[in-house]
Each structure stands twice: as C-alpha cells, then as structure tokens.
Amino acid sequence: MNTSTGLPPTRGGAANGVAHDPEESTHHRSEREHMITRRQFSVATGASMLAMASVGRAQASGKIVLGQSAALTGAAAQLGIQFQQGAKLWFDQFNAQGGVAGRLIEMHTLDDGYETDRCVANTRKFLEEDVFATFGYIGTPTSQAALPLLSKAQIPFIAPFTGAKILREPAQKNVFHLRASYNDEIEVIVKQLTNLGLKKIAVFYQNDAYGQSGLEGVTHALAARDLKPVGVATVERNSQNVDAAVKALMATAPDAIIQVSVYKSCAAFIRTARKAGYGGTFYNLSGVGTQALVDELGRDGAGVVVTQVVPSPFSSTRPIAREFADAVKKAGGTAQVNFSSIEGYLAAKLVTEGFKRAGGKGVTREGLIAGIESIGRQSLGGFDINVTPRDHVASQFVELSMLTGDGRVRT
C-alpha cells in the first residue's frame, strides 16, 4: 500500500481507497472466547472472604465509588491519563445534575504502571475498601490479572480498555465491555490489506496477553484466507528495545506490519524500521493509544494506520463529538480531545445509563448489573450501543484512521 495516496478505506476495510461517511461503518461481531486459567483462579482465592458479601448490598456511604486501576506512569501512561480525564468529564456533568438520586459518583484511580502485580494489589485494595464497582481498567494483561478477584467477589467490572477475547468468553454476569473486540479490528485490517492484494503480513506484538490476543486474531483472520503471517517478532511490556524485532521482520520483506503493542514501543519500532529502509505500511490496533502515538512520532507518523473503536472526536458529523468537544471547552481544557478521552467519556455514559435504570438511592451492585443489561439498543449521540442480558459487549464499531504527520488523525 502506498501511504502517500491518501486515507485508506475506512468502513469495514472497503478496498476502493475512498474514505466513507462515518455513519456507514461496518460492524464486525467476532466469536468471543474467554478462558480463566487455574493460575488466575488461584489469585482470586485471596478474595474468598469478600465473595461471601451479598452482591445486592448497597454501598453504605453517600457517594458511589468506582475503582479504576490504570497506568498513570510508565510506557502506557497516556492511555490511563486520557481515558480517566474523559470519564471524569462526564461523571462531573452527571453529578452536577444530581447524580444517582442525590448520590455522587466518585472515581478512585490507582496507578498500576501497566504491570499486572500492581493491578492485582490495587484491586485487592478496592475490595478491602468495598468500592461499589470497578471501571475503566487499562490494558489486557492487567485486566486479565484482576478479573478473577472481581468475579469471585461479584463486583461489577465495566468498560475495561481492552478488546481481548480472553476477557469476553465465556460471558460473565459482572463484566461489561463498551468497545469492539481486537478480532473485530483485525478483521477490518486484514480484509483491507488482502483486498488490495497485500498478502505478506507480519506481526510485531507485545509479549503478554495483549500481544498474544492480537497475534491469535491476525493468525485467525489470515487462516480464513489461506494465509499466515510471514514473520512475527515481540517486544517486552514497558520496553522499547525493538532492534532485534526490526531485524527479524525486515528479513521477511513484508508488505505490511500489524502492531499489537502500546505507543512507546510501536513508535520505536516504526522509527527504527524506517531507518532500516522499510517502505511498507504500519497498522496499529486502537489499544496503541492514537494521540500518544501521534505525539511520539511527530512527522514520522505520516501514513501510519490505526483502527478506532469509537467515533472520531475531531469530526462534527456525530452529536457525541460535538458534545464532547463542548464539555472539554466548558471544563477549561482539563482533558484533551482525542480517541482515548472520548472513549472514557462514552464508557462513563454507559455506567450512568445503567444507574438510571437501577433504582435510585437504594441502588445495589446487582441492580446496576440489571440496569446495564436493560439498556438494549440505544444511540449515544450517534454511537450505537446494544447491551442485553445475553450480550454484555455494547459495540462492534470499527473504522480505520490515518496519521498525517502534522499532528492530525484522519478518518
């Protein structure tokens, strides 16, 4: 693919090279697979006493506290910071309108540095503090490590920043997802590449549950087309040591490289590969953190493609984008307008929509779960969601975007 020719097809991987209207996005529903390993359940045993508490018990204090474990420092910090800022924008508006029958929603965010052991420690702290629910955990490996604890205690686990199948199937009563799966995103990428005749596809992935989930998704999508990756290479989580990975993949001469890591390592790989003479296309999943990747790459970002699972906050075609931009302005710029922050804003809306249906001052965890399940099909300012008792994944929205090299993102 010649990245200088303009924006890639953006709706469901159409192959004509023309950007389509955002309202024409193709939704891809993937098979959702989830396994809880014995090791994960062994982590959960520490919460066994807490699990005896009734899920129907209302939080005693006047506030409703949501616990969030997120990277606020380290190589994935911007993901946590931006998502948290966007979520807080909506919760502040909701509280100003009276909250949940007079009870205010408060986010309690703890830094985990994108490390699983710290996330588990944060989650144990939330259980000790008896938070009402957990919300907006950032990342696959951290969410995967925390989930057994939360499922054991039947604490609602809402809108984690991950599209991994291992967190989606089998479905769990306490778990809700806002975003489409990584398989949905990968299908759009692979469909576009193969429609363009580009079949030599390599994978650069983070050596953990996030990267492995992406690699499996790419392998599955290619296998459906009688293909397989021409090369794979890894980077360790929170590392930018990519030299060996670049050398390994350059030897395979791929047409395109799908990256499944966060912005620091992906940016390092792109810069190093281009210095080595690579002229192909880089594709990233939404979990990379688009704005953070833009900031890391600067001009080197020109032509890099990123899948998106929420509508563009830079386009005025959807009411939610206009609403969000206005909220940022009214808050005095305490949040940045970007994809990660608008995802936090939408995730917070999903939570409050559940609370509205959950029963006023006497709302319980069980009531919140039932409330979210009763949302059904609805539009959040042009972003369509659908949540039912049988399907806890709210959206299958996926579109492609391209970095321009001058700090912008085109969709």
GUDOZA-199789 format. One record per residue: residue in one letter; x, y, z of N, C-alpha, C in turn. Coordinates in steps of 0.1 Angstrom, whole numbers, padded with zeros to 4 digits, always signed. Example, Ala and Ser with C-alpha at 12.3 -4.5 7.8 and 13.67 -1.06 7.14 Angstrom:
// GUDOZA-199789
A+0132-0057+0078+0123-0045+0078+0132-0033+0078 S+0128-0022+0071+0137-0011+0071+0129+0000+0079 
***
This chain:
// GUDOZA-199789
M+0008-0012+0000+0000+0000+0000+0009+0012+0000 N+0006+0022-0009+0014+0034-0009+0007+0044+0000 T+0013+0047+0011+0006+0056+0021+0005+0070+0017 S+0012+0074+0006+0012+0088+0002-0001+0091-0007 T-0008+0080-0010-0020+0082-0018-0032+0087-0011 G-0032+0088+0002-0043+0093+0010-0048+0083+0020 L-0060+0086+0025-0066+0078+0035-0070+0064+0030 P-0068+0054+0038-0072+0040+0034-0087+0039+0035 P-0093+0029+0029-0107+0026+0031-0110+0025+0046 T-0121+0031+0050-0124+0033+0064-0136+0025+0070 R-0144+0020+0062-0156+0013+0067-0156-0001+0064 G-0152-0010+0074-0152-0024+0071-0141-0028+0061 G-0131-0020+0059-0120-0024+0051-0123-0024+0036 A-0132-0015+0031-0135-0013+0017-0122-0011+0009 A-0121-0016-0002-0109-0016-0010-0108-0006-0020 N-0116+0004-0021-0116+0014-0032-0108+0026-0028 G-0102+0027-0016-0093+0038-0013-0100+0051-0010 V-0114+0050-0009-0121+0063-0007-0127+0063+0007 A-0125+0074+0014-0130+0075+0028-0145+0076+0027 H-0152+0069+0035-0167+0069+0035-0172+0077+0047 D-0185+0080+0047-0191+0087+0058-0191+0078+0070 P-0188+0084+0082-0188+0077+0094-0200+0069+0097 E-0212+0074+0092-0225+0067+0095-0226+0054+0088 E-0216+0051+0079-0217+0039+0071-0208+0028+0076 S-0203+0030+0089-0194+0020+0094-0199+0006+0095 T-0191-0004+0091-0195-0018+0091-0191-0024+0105 H-0200-0031+0111-0198-0037+0124-0194-0051+0122 H-0184-0056+0129-0180-0070+0128-0181-0076+0142 R-0190-0086+0143-0192-0093+0155-0183-0105+0155 S-0174-0106+0164-0165-0118+0164-0170-0128+0174 E-0164-0140+0173-0166-0150+0183-0159-0146+0195 R-0166-0146+0207-0159-0141+0219-0155-0153+0227 E-0142-0154+0229-0137-0166+0237-0129-0161+0249 H-0131-0168+0260-0125-0163+0273-0122-0175+0281 M-0110-0176+0286-0106-0187+0295-0100-0181+0308 I-0105-0186+0319-0099-0183+0332-0090-0194+0336 T-0078-0192+0337-0068-0203+0340-0068-0206+0355 R-0063-0218+0358-0062-0222+0372-0053-0212+0380 R-0043-0207+0373-0034-0197+0379-0042-0184+0383 Q-0051-0180+0374-0059-0168+0377-0068-0171+0388 F-0074-0182+0389-0083-0185+0400-0076-0186+0413 S-0063-0191+0412-0055-0191+0425-0053-0177+0430 V-0051-0168+0421-0050-0154+0425-0063-0149+0432 A-0074-0154+0428-0087-0150+0433-0090-0155+0447 T-0083-0165+0451-0086-0171+0464-0085-0161+0476 G-0076-0151+0473-0074-0141+0484-0087-0133+0486 A-0096-0134+0477-0109-0126+0478-0120-0134+0483 S-0117-0146+0488-0128-0156+0491-0137-0151+0502 M-0131-0144+0512-0140-0139+0523-0149-0128+0518 L-0143-0119+0509-0151-0109+0503-0162-0114+0495 A-0160-0125+0489-0170-0131+0480-0183-0135+0487 M-0182-0136+0501-0193-0140+0508-0203-0129+0510 A-0198-0117+0507-0207-0105+0508-0217-0105+0497 S-0229-0101+0500-0240-0101+0490-0238-0091+0479 V-0240-0095+0466-0238-0086+0456-0250-0076+0456 G-0260-0079+0463-0271-0070+0463-0270-0058+0473 R-0259-0058+0481-0257-0049+0492-0254-0035+0486 A-0261-0025+0490-0258-0011+0486-0246-0006+0493 Q-0238+0003+0487-0227+0010+0493-0232+0019+0504 A-0225+0018+0516-0230+0025+0528-0229+0040+0527 S-0218+0045+0521-0216+0060+0521-0225+0067+0512 G-0225+0080+0513-0233+0088+0504-0228+0089+0490 K-0216+0086+0488-0210+0085+0474-0210+0071+0469 I-0210+0070+0456-0208+0058+0449-0194+0058+0443 V-0186+0049+0448-0172+0049+0445-0169+0038+0434 L-0163+0043+0423-0158+0033+0413-0143+0032+0413 G-0138+0020+0414-0123+0018+0415-0118+0016+0401 Q-0107+0024+0398-0101+0022+0385-0086+0020+0387 S-0081+0009+0382-0066+0007+0381-0061+0009+0367 A-0052+0019+0366-0048+0023+0353-0033+0027+0353 A-0027+0027+0341-0013+0032+0340-0014+0048+0340 L-0008+0054+0350-0007+0068+0351+0008+0072+0350 T+0017+0063+0350+0031+0065+0348+0036+0053+0339 G+0048+0055+0334+0054+0044+0326+0050+0046+0311 A+0053+0035+0304+0052+0035+0289+0038+0035+0284 A+0028+0033+0292+0014+0033+0288+0006+0044+0295 A+0013+0054+0301+0007+0063+0310-0004+0071+0303 Q-0002+0076+0291-0011+0084+0284-0025+0077+0282 L-0025+0064+0281-0037+0057+0279-0046+0059+0292 G-0040+0057+0303-0047+0058+0316-0051+0072+0318 I-0042+0082+0316-0045+0096+0319-0056+0101+0311 Q-0056+0098+0298-0066+0104+0288-0079+0097+0291 F-0080+0084+0292-0093+0078+0295-0099+0083+0308 Q-0091+0084+0318-0096+0089+0331-0101+0103+0330 Q-0094+0112+0323-0099+0126+0321-0112+0126+0314 G-0114+0118+0303-0126+0118+0296-0138+0113+0305 A-0135+0102+0312-0146+0097+0321-0150+0107+0331 K-0140+0114+0337-0143+0124+0348-0151+0135+0342 L-0149+0139+0330-0157+0150+0324-0172+0146+0325 W-0176+0134+0321-0190+0130+0321-0195+0128+0335 F-0187+0122+0344-0192+0120+0357-0194+0133+0364 D-0186+0143+0362-0187+0157+0368-0201+0163+0363 Q-0204+0161+0350-0216+0166+0345-0228+0159+0351 F-0227+0146+0352-0238+0138+0358-0240+0142+0372 N-0229+0143+0380-0231+0147+0394-0237+0161+0395 A-0234+0170+0386-0239+0184+0387-0254+0183+0385 Q-0259+0173+0378-0273+0171+0375-0280+0163+0386 G-0273+0160+0397-0279+0153+0408-0274+0139+0411 G-0266+0134+0402-0260+0121+0404-0270+0110+0404 V-0268+0100+0412-0277+0089+0413-0287+0091+0425 A-0298+0098+0422-0308+0101+0432-0301+0109+0444 G-0292+0118+0440-0285+0126+0450-0272+0121+0454 R-0269+0109+0451-0256+0103+0454-0246+0106+0443 L-0234+0111+0446-0224+0114+0436-0215+0103+0433 I-0212+0102+0420-0202+0091+0416-0188+0097+0417 E-0180+0089+0423-0166+0093+0425-0156+0082+0420 M-0147+0086+0412-0137+0077+0407-0125+0077+0416 H-0121+0065+0420-0109+0063+0428-0099+0056+0419 T-0089+0064+0413-0080+0058+0404-0066+0056+0410 L-0061+0044+0409-0048+0040+0414-0039+0036+0402 D-0026+0040+0403-0017+0038+0392-0011+0024+0393 D-0012+0016+0382-0005+0003+0382+0007+0002+0373 G+0010+0014+0366+0021+0014+0357+0021+0003+0346 Y+0009-0002+0343+0007-0012+0333+0014-0025+0337 E+0015-0028+0350+0021-0040+0355+0010-0048+0362 T+0010-0061+0360-0001-0070+0365-0001-0071+0380 D+0011-0072+0386+0012-0074+0401+0006-0061+0408 R+0009-0050+0402+0004-0037+0408-0011-0036+0406 C-0016-0041+0395-0030-0040+0393-0037-0049+0402 V-0032-0061+0405-0038-0070+0414-0038-0064+0428 A-0027-0058+0432-0026-0051+0445-0037-0040+0446 N-0038-0032+0436-0048-0022+0435-0062-0027+0437 T-0065-0039+0430-0078-0045+0430-0081-0050+0444 R-0071-0056+0450-0073-0061+0464-0077-0049+0473 K-0070-0038+0471-0073-0026+0479-0088-0021+0477 F-0092-0021+0464-0106-0018+0461-0116-0027+0468 L-0113-0040+0469-0121-0049+0475-0122-0046+0490 E-0110-0043+0496-0109-0040+0510-0117-0027+0513 E-0117-0018+0504-0124-0005+0506-0139-0007+0503 D-0143-0018+0497-0157-0021+0494-0162-0011+0483 V-0154-0008+0473-0159+0000+0462-0171-0006+0456 F-0180+0003+0451-0193-0002+0445-0191-0010+0433 A-0181-0006+0424-0179-0012+0411-0165-0009+0407 T-0160-0016+0397-0147-0012+0391-0150-0008+0376 F-0141+0001+0371-0144+0007+0359-0132+0012+0352 G-0131+0010+0339-0120+0016+0331-0106+0011+0333 Y-0105-0001+0337-0091-0007+0338-0085-0006+0325 I-0072-0003+0324-0065+0000+0312-0055-0012+0309 G-0059-0019+0298-0050-0029+0293-0055-0044+0295 T-0050-0052+0286-0054-0066+0286-0047-0074+0298 P-0034-0073+0299-0027-0082+0309-0032-0078+0323 T-0034-0065+0326-0038-0060+0339-0052-0064+0342 S-0061-0062+0332-0075-0066+0334-0076-0081+0336 Q-0069-0089+0328-0069-0103+0329-0065-0108+0343 A-0055-0101+0349-0050-0105+0362-0060-0101+0373 A-0067-0091+0371-0077-0086+0381-0090-0093+0381 L-0094-0098+0369-0108-0103+0367-0111-0114+0377 P-0103-0124+0379-0107-0135+0389-0111-0130+0402 L-0104-0120+0407-0107-0114+0420-0121-0107+0420 L-0124-0100+0409-0136-0093+0408-0148-0102+0406 S-0146-0113+0398-0156-0122+0395-0159-0130+0408 K-0149-0134+0416-0151-0141+0428-0160-0133+0438 A-0157-0120+0438-0165-0111+0447-0178-0106+0441 Q-0180-0109+0428-0191-0104+0420-0192-0089+0421 I-0181-0082+0419-0180-0068+0418-0182-0064+0403 P-0191-0055+0399-0192-0051+0385-0178-0046+0380 F-0175-0051+0368-0163-0048+0361-0167-0042+0347 I-0166-0029+0346-0172-0022+0335-0162-0014+0326 A-0163-0017+0313-0156-0009+0302-0141-0009+0304 P-0135-0021+0305-0120-0021+0305-0115-0017+0291 F-0104-0011+0291-0098-0007+0278-0090-0018+0272 T-0097-0028+0267-0092-0040+0260-0102-0046+0251 G-0097-0052+0241-0107-0059+0232-0104-0074+0231 A-0096-0079+0241-0092-0093+0241-0103-0103+0243 K-0103-0114+0236-0114-0124+0237-0113-0131+0250 I-0101-0132+0256-0100-0139+0269-0108-0132+0280 L-0112-0120+0278-0120-0113+0288-0135-0112+0285 R-0139-0119+0274-0152-0118+0269-0160-0131+0269 E-0153-0142+0268-0160-0155+0267-0153-0165+0276 P-0160-0173+0283-0175-0173+0284-0179-0160+0291 A-0191-0155+0287-0196-0143+0293-0198-0144+0308 Q-0195-0133+0315-0196-0133+0330-0206-0122+0334 K-0214-0126+0344-0225-0117+0348-0221-0103+0352 N-0209-0102+0357-0204-0089+0363-0196-0081+0353 V-0194-0086+0341-0184-0079+0332-0192-0073+0320 F-0189-0060+0317-0195-0053+0306-0184-0046+0298 H-0185-0047+0284-0175-0041+0275-0182-0030+0267 L-0175-0019+0266-0180-0008+0256-0175-0011+0242 R-0162-0014+0241-0156-0014+0228-0157-0027+0220 A-0155-0027+0207-0154-0038+0199-0142-0047+0203 S-0141-0059+0198-0130-0068+0201-0118-0065+0192 Y-0106-0070+0196-0095-0069+0188-0097-0077+0175 N-0104-0088+0176-0107-0096+0164-0115-0088+0154 D-0124-0080+0159-0132-0071+0150-0122-0061+0143 E-0113-0055+0150-0104-0046+0145-0095-0052+0134 I-0090-0064+0138-0080-0071+0129-0087-0075+0116 E-0099-0080+0117-0107-0084+0105-0107-0072+0095 V-0110-0060+0100-0110-0048+0092-0097-0046+0085 I-0086-0047+0093-0072-0045+0087-0069-0056+0077 V-0071-0069+0080-0067-0079+0071-0076-0079+0058 K-0089-0076+0060-0097-0075+0048-0092-0064+0039 Q-0089-0053+0044-0084-0042+0035-0071-0046+0028 L-0061-0051+0036-0048-0055+0030-0050-0065+0019 T-0057-0076+0022-0059-0086+0012-0067-0082+0000 N-0077-0073+0002-0084-0068-0009-0075-0059-0019 L-0065-0053-0013-0055-0046-0020-0044-0054-0026 G-0045-0067-0024-0035-0076-0029-0022-0077-0021 L-0023-0072-0009-0011-0072+0000-0013-0084+0010 K-0005-0095+0008-0007-0107+0015+0005-0111+0024 K+0016-0104+0022+0028-0107+0030+0027-0098+0043 I+0020-0103+0053+0017-0096+0065+0025-0101+0077 A+0032-0092+0084+0040-0096+0095+0033-0090+0108 V+0037-0096+0120+0031-0091+0132+0042-0088+0142 F+0042-0076+0147+0050-0071+0158+0041-0070+0171 Y+0044-0078+0181+0035-0078+0192+0041-0078+0206 Q+0034-0073+0215+0039-0072+0229+0038-0086+0235 N+0049-0090+0242+0050-0103+0247+0042-0105+0260 D+0029-0105+0259+0020-0107+0271+0006-0110+0265 A-0004-0110+0274-0018-0114+0270-0023-0105+0259 Y-0020-0092+0259-0025-0083+0249-0019-0087+0235 G-0006-0088+0234+0001-0091+0222-0003-0105+0217 Q-0004-0114+0226-0008-0128+0222-0022-0128+0216 S-0031-0120+0222-0045-0119+0217-0045-0114+0203 G-0037-0104+0201-0036-0098+0187-0030-0107+0177 L-0020-0114+0181-0013-0124+0172-0023-0135+0168 E-0031-0140+0178-0041-0150+0175-0051-0145+0166 G-0055-0132+0168-0065-0126+0159-0060-0125+0145 V-0048-0121+0143-0042-0120+0130-0041-0133+0123 T-0036-0143+0131-0034-0156+0125-0048-0162+0121 H-0058-0160+0129-0072-0165+0126-0077-0158+0113 A-0075-0145+0112-0081-0138+0100-0073-0142+0088 L-0060-0144+0089-0052-0148+0077-0056-0162+0073 A-0057-0171+0083-0060-0185+0080-0074-0186+0073 A-0083-0178+0075-0096-0178+0068-0094-0175+0054 R-0082-0169+0050-0079-0166+0036-0067-0174+0031 D-0065-0186+0038-0054-0195+0034-0041-0188+0034 L-0039-0179+0044-0026-0173+0046-0021-0174+0060 K-0009-0170+0062-0003-0170+0076+0007-0159+0077 P+0010-0154+0089+0020-0143+0090+0033-0147+0084 V+0040-0138+0076+0053-0141+0071+0064-0140+0081 G+0061-0134+0092+0070-0132+0103+0064-0127+0115 V+0069-0130+0127+0064-0125+0139+0076-0121+0148 A+0075-0111+0156+0085-0106+0165+0079-0099+0177 T+0086-0100+0188+0080-0094+0200+0088-0083+0207 V+0082-0076+0216+0088-0067+0225+0082-0069+0239 E+0090-0068+0249+0085-0069+0263+0077-0058+0267 R+0067-0060+0275+0058-0049+0280+0067-0039+0287 N+0063-0026+0285+0070-0015+0290+0085-0013+0286 S+0088-0019+0275+0102-0019+0269+0101-0012+0255 Q+0112-0006+0251+0113+0000+0238+0125-0006+0231 N+0130-0018+0235+0141-0025+0229+0136-0033+0217 V+0136-0027+0206+0130-0032+0194+0139-0036+0183 D+0152-0035+0185+0162-0037+0174+0161-0051+0169 A+0160-0061+0178+0160-0075+0173+0147-0078+0166 A+0136-0072+0170+0123-0074+0163+0124-0068+0149 V+0129-0056+0148+0130-0049+0135+0139-0058+0125 K+0150-0063+0130+0159-0071+0122+0152-0084+0117 A+0144-0090+0126+0138-0102+0123+0127-0100+0112 L+0119-0090+0114+0108-0087+0104+0113-0082+0091 M+0124-0074+0091+0129-0068+0078+0133-0080+0069 A+0138-0091+0075+0143-0102+0067+0132-0109+0060 T+0119-0107+0064+0108-0113+0057+0102-0104+0046 A+0107-0092+0045+0102-0083+0035+0087-0082+0034 P+0080-0078+0045+0065-0078+0045+0059-0066+0037 D+0047-0068+0032+0040-0057+0026+0035-0047+0037 A+0031-0053+0048+0026-0045+0059+0029-0052+0072 I+0030-0044+0083+0032-0049+0096+0021-0045+0105 I+0014-0055+0111+0004-0052+0121+0011-0052+0135 Q+0009-0041+0142+0015-0039+0155+0005-0040+0166 V+0008-0048+0176-0001-0051+0187+0007-0048+0200 S+0009-0035+0203+0016-0031+0215+0011-0017+0218 V+0018-0010+0228+0014+0004+0231+0023+0014+0225 Y+0020+0026+0226+0026+0037+0217+0041+0038+0218 K+0047+0036+0230+0061+0038+0231+0069+0028+0222 S+0066+0015+0224+0073+0005+0217+0069+0005+0202 C+0056+0008+0199+0053+0009+0185+0060+0020+0177 A+0061+0032+0184+0068+0043+0178+0082+0040+0176 A+0088+0034+0186+0102+0030+0185+0105+0020+0173 F+0095+0011+0172+0097+0001+0161+0095+0008+0147 I+0086+0017+0146+0083+0024+0133+0096+0032+0129 R+0101+0040+0139+0113+0048+0136+0125+0039+0132 T+0127+0029+0139+0138+0020+0137+0137+0013+0123 A+0125+0008+0120+0123+0001+0108+0124+0010+0096 R+0120+0023+0097+0121+0032+0086+0136+0036+0084 K+0143+0037+0095+0157+0040+0093+0164+0028+0086 A+0159+0016+0088+0165+0004+0082+0160+0003+0068 G+0152+0012+0063+0148+0012+0049+0134+0006+0046 Y+0127+0003+0056+0113-0003+0053+0104+0007+0048 G+0097+0003+0037+0088+0013+0030+0074+0008+0030 G+0071-0002+0037+0057-0007+0038+0048+0000+0048 T+0036-0005+0050+0027+0002+0059+0026-0004+0073 F+0024+0004+0082+0022+0000+0096+0007+0002+0100 Y+0002-0009+0106-0012-0009+0111-0012-0012+0126 N-0019-0004+0133-0020-0005+0148-0034-0007+0152 L-0036-0015+0163-0049-0016+0169-0051-0004+0178 S-0064-0001+0181-0068+0010+0189-0061+0011+0203 G-0057-0001+0208-0051-0002+0221-0037+0005+0221 V-0032+0009+0210-0019+0016+0209-0020+0029+0217 G-0031+0036+0216-0033+0050+0221-0029+0059+0210 T-0039+0063+0202-0037+0071+0190-0030+0084+0192 Q-0035+0092+0201-0029+0105+0204-0015+0104+0209 A-0013+0095+0218+0000+0092+0223+0010+0088+0212 L+0005+0080+0203+0014+0076+0192+0017+0088+0183 V+0007+0096+0180+0009+0109+0173+0020+0117+0179 D+0019+0119+0193+0028+0127+0200+0042+0121+0200 E+0043+0108+0200+0056+0101+0200+0063+0102+0186 L+0055+0101+0175+0061+0100+0162+0063+0113+0155 G+0055+0123+0158+0056+0136+0151+0055+0133+0136 R+0064+0139+0128+0064+0138+0114+0065+0123+0109 D+0072+0115+0117+0074+0101+0114+0061+0093+0114 G+0050+0099+0118+0037+0093+0119+0029+0092+0106 A+0034+0100+0096+0027+0101+0083+0025+0087+0077 G+0012+0084+0074+0008+0072+0068+0006+0060+0077 V+0008+0061+0090+0006+0051+0099-0010+0049+0101 V-0014+0037+0101-0029+0035+0102-0032+0029+0115 V-0043+0034+0121-0048+0029+0134-0063+0026+0133 T-0067+0015+0138-0081+0012+0139-0087+0020+0151 Q-0099+0023+0150-0106+0031+0160-0119+0023+0164 V-0123+0023+0177-0135+0016+0181-0145+0026+0187 V-0142+0039+0186-0152+0049+0190-0151+0060+0179 P-0162+0068+0177-0162+0078+0167-0151+0088+0168 S-0147+0094+0157-0137+0104+0158-0142+0116+0166 P-0134+0121+0176-0137+0133+0183-0134+0145+0176 F-0128+0144+0164-0124+0156+0156-0134+0159+0145 S-0144+0150+0143-0154+0152+0133-0167+0157+0139 S-0173+0166+0132-0186+0172+0137-0198+0165+0132 T-0196+0153+0125-0208+0147+0119-0216+0139+0129 R-0211+0136+0141-0219+0129+0151-0221+0139+0163 P-0233+0139+0169-0235+0147+0180-0226+0145+0192 I-0222+0132+0194-0213+0129+0205-0200+0136+0205 A-0195+0138+0192-0182+0145+0191-0184+0160+0194 R-0195+0166+0190-0197+0180+0193-0200+0182+0208 E-0207+0172+0214-0210+0173+0229-0197+0172+0236 F-0188+0162+0232-0176+0160+0239-0167+0173+0238 A-0165+0178+0226-0157+0190+0225-0162+0201+0233 D-0175+0203+0234-0181+0214+0242-0178+0211+0257 A-0179+0199+0261-0176+0195+0275-0162+0198+0279 V-0152+0195+0270-0138+0198+0272-0136+0213+0273 K-0143+0221+0265-0142+0235+0265-0147+0241+0278 K-0159+0236+0282-0165+0242+0294-0157+0238+0307 A-0150+0227+0306-0142+0223+0318-0128+0230+0318 G-0126+0239+0309-0114+0247+0309-0102+0239+0304 G-0104+0229+0296-0093+0222+0290-0086+0212+0299 T-0093+0207+0309-0087+0198+0318-0085+0184+0312 A-0092+0182+0300-0090+0170+0292-0086+0174+0278 Q-0080+0165+0271-0076+0167+0257-0086+0160+0248 V-0090+0166+0237-0098+0160+0227-0091+0149+0219 N-0093+0137+0222-0087+0126+0214-0095+0113+0216 F-0090+0102+0209-0098+0090+0209-0099+0083+0223 S-0088+0084+0230-0088+0077+0244-0097+0084+0253 S-0097+0098+0253-0105+0105+0262-0120+0104+0259 I-0124+0104+0246-0138+0103+0243-0142+0089+0246 E-0134+0079+0245-0137+0065+0249-0141+0065+0264 G-0133+0072+0272-0136+0073+0287-0149+0080+0289 Y-0152+0090+0281-0164+0098+0282-0176+0089+0279 L-0175+0081+0268-0186+0072+0264-0187+0060+0274 A-0176+0055+0280-0177+0045+0290-0184+0050+0302 A-0181+0062+0306-0188+0068+0318-0203+0069+0315 K-0207+0072+0303-0221+0073+0299-0228+0060+0300 L-0221+0049+0296-0226+0036+0298-0229+0033+0312 V-0220+0036+0321-0222+0034+0336-0234+0041+0341 T-0235+0054+0338-0246+0062+0343-0260+0058+0337 E-0259+0053+0324-0272+0048+0318-0277+0036+0326 G-0267+0028+0331-0271+0017+0339-0277+0021+0353 F-0270+0031+0359-0275+0036+0372-0289+0042+0370 K-0292+0049+0359-0306+0054+0357-0317+0044+0358 R-0313+0032+0354-0323+0021+0354-0322+0012+0366 A-0313+0016+0376-0310+0006+0387-0318+0009+0400 G-0325+0019+0401-0334+0020+0413-0331+0031+0423 G-0325+0042+0419-0324+0054+0428-0315+0052+0440 K-0318+0057+0451-0309+0058+0463-0306+0044+0468 G-0315+0034+0466-0312+0021+0471-0305+0012+0461 V-0299+0018+0451-0292+0010+0441-0282+0001+0447 T-0282-0011+0442-0272-0021+0446-0263-0026+0434 R-0253-0033+0437-0245-0038+0426-0253-0047+0417 E-0261-0055+0422-0270-0064+0414-0279-0055+0406 G-0284-0044+0412-0293-0035+0405-0286-0028+0393 L-0273-0025+0395-0265-0018+0385-0263-0028+0373 I-0260-0040+0376-0258-0051+0366-0271-0052+0358 A-0282-0053+0365-0295-0054+0358-0298-0042+0350 G-0294-0030+0355-0297-0018+0348-0289-0017+0335 I-0277-0021+0335-0269-0020+0323-0275-0031+0313 E-0278-0042+0318-0284-0052+0309-0297-0048+0303 S-0304-0039+0309-0317-0034+0303-0315-0023+0294 I-0303-0018+0291-0301-0007+0282-0306-0010+0268 G-0304-0022+0263-0308-0026+0250-0301-0018+0239 R-0308-0016+0228-0303-0008+0217-0305+0007+0219 Q-0294+0014+0218-0295+0028+0220-0284+0036+0213 S-0286+0049+0210-0276+0057+0204-0271+0067+0214 L-0258+0068+0216-0252+0078+0225-0246+0089+0216 G-0255+0097+0211-0251+0108+0202-0246+0103+0189 G-0251+0093+0184-0246+0088+0171-0237+0076+0172 F-0233+0072+0185-0225+0060+0187-0235+0049+0192 D-0238+0039+0184-0248+0029+0187-0242+0019+0196 I-0250+0016+0206-0247+0005+0216-0259-0004+0217 N-0256-0016+0222-0267-0026+0224-0262-0036+0235 V-0268-0035+0246-0265-0044+0258-0277-0051+0262 T-0276-0064+0264-0288-0073+0268-0283-0082+0278 P-0292-0089+0285-0287-0099+0295-0278-0110+0289 R-0280-0112+0276-0272-0123+0269-0260-0118+0262 D-0258-0105+0260-0247-0099+0253-0242-0086+0261 H-0231-0087+0267-0225-0076+0275-0215-0068+0267 V-0214-0070+0254-0205-0062+0246-0213-0052+0239 A-0211-0039+0242-0220-0029+0238-0219-0025+0223 S-0207-0026+0217-0205-0021+0204-0195-0030+0196 Q-0198-0030+0183-0189-0036+0173-0183-0026+0163 F-0184-0013+0167-0180-0002+0158-0165-0003+0156 V-0160-0003+0143-0146-0003+0139-0145+0006+0127 E-0135+0015+0127-0132+0022+0114-0117+0024+0114 L-0111+0027+0103-0097+0030+0101-0094+0045+0101 S-0083+0048+0107-0078+0062+0107-0064+0062+0102 M-0059+0074+0098-0045+0075+0093-0039+0088+0100 L-0027+0086+0104-0019+0098+0109-0013+0105+0098 T-0013+0119+0099-0009+0127+0088+0005+0132+0089 G+0011+0131+0100+0025+0136+0101+0025+0151+0106 D+0014+0157+0107+0014+0171+0112+0005+0172+0124 G+0004+0160+0131-0003+0160+0144-0018+0158+0143 R-0023+0154+0131-0037+0152+0129-0040+0137+0127 V-0053+0133+0128-0057+0120+0126-0069+0121+0117 R-0068+0114+0105-0079+0115+0095-0087+0102+0096 T-0100+0103+0095-0109+0091+0094-0117+0092+0082 
***
